[in-house]
Amino acid sequence: MSDEEVEQWLGRLLHLGVLASAALALIGGVVYLYRYGSTTVRYARFRGVPEGLDSVHGIVAGALALRSRWVIQLGLLLLIATPILRVALALLAFARQRDRTYVLITSLVLGLLLYSLLIAGKV
């Protein structure tokens, strides 16, 4: 693959990721407003985050069950995952081109992204 082809692939990935994310969030938002848009909000009691909306597994399970808040959250997760996937695909492209310098730099960036998302928040 040439550098231009790699750029085209990565650009398409970002474009499709953002479009899919926006579509999920929009669909979830419309369904949420249809179901709960006319309800009165009660601020006397704080309810917090519903169970299952605070983990990736719970979000995917809730979205598959077509629960509106979970579909919105899945759209946001997809939006966060899109640039991370772009870095991972760039790593594969650089490895295929045997460009050791960029493989090293991209590996470091991907490692830092994954560390900050998966480990740093739990410490």
Secondary structure, 3 states (H helix, E strand, C coil): CCHHHHHHHHHHHHHHHHHHHHHHHHHHHHHHHHHHCCCCCCCCCCCCCCCCCCCHHHHHHHHHCCCHHHHHHHHHHHHHHHHHHHHHHHHHHHHHCCCHHHHHHHHHHHHHHHHHHHCHHHC
